[in-house]
């Protein structure tokens, strides 16, 4: 069971939510369902439209930091690999699926991987 939040749970880093947060999500989901119903667009068409404007592959801080560290050691292979992936960020790229993932736990505490400061 995850209830109505079930399909969204994997998008969260932390799945334990307080009552207020759950309620806000329920309200948002209801507004979204109402809008989808009013719009009348098929699920397939709506998914197609969303995928056309929301890239699957995004250069995340932890990924950039890995590429920087390797490049500083003279190995530019990761920079080149990421460049190829990011040339087609909207496309399915099965060979690059490992870049389509949430930030790994190790990156949470590593400098430059979780968030960048304004001076970065």
Secondary structure, DSSP 8 states (H G I E B T S, - for coil): --GGGGGGGGG-S-----HHHHHHHHHHHHHHHHHHHHH---HHHHHHHHHHHS-S----HHHHHHHHHHHHTT--HHHHHHHHHHTTTTS--GGGGGGSS---GGGGSSTTTS---TT-
